[in-house]
Amino acid sequence: MPQSGVGESDGAVNSVGAVDPVSAPDAAGRPRRTTRRFPLFTRDTARPEGGGRAAPGGAPAPARQWPILAVLSAVGLGLLLTALDVFRVGTVLIGAALLAGAVLRWVMPDVGMLAVRSRFTDIVTYGFLGLAIVLLALMIQPDPLLKTPFLQDILHFTVAE
């Protein structure tokens, strides 16, 4: 029998009324996955590994999400310092906040909303971006704290005089 104009039903009908062609009913009539392909419509997504609360469930929401609040607060302070013309200190603080996020993601089993992807991907992403921002902040002109001789050679090679 057709379901909402979809045609004959070989598989399971979900709550939207669409037929999931990769499901087949078992002996009790419940849909059973027959292949590893994804269904036509998904109902929810899996939480990333470590995406649980960072504090007990009875704690208020800010206490449960303190890791991301700490990282975002440090980034916000770095942006404020950058806007107040303390550019190098502000950008180093932004990079250090991302590096702290990578360390929190590595050390803590549950970090709440700081967990976006898999643990490995989050650590690599936060660490790479944080390190890049810190290194670039240390090379800011005038009077860079980190001097890279090859960068000057590359600049002279690409810009003709």
Secondary structure by P-SEA (a helix, b strand, c coil): ccccccccccccccccccccccbbbcccccccccccccccccccccccccccccccccccccccaaaaaaaaaaaaaaaaaaaacccaaaaaaaaaaaaaaaaaaaccccccccccccaaaaaaaaaaaaaaaaaaaaacccccccccaaaaaaaaaaccc
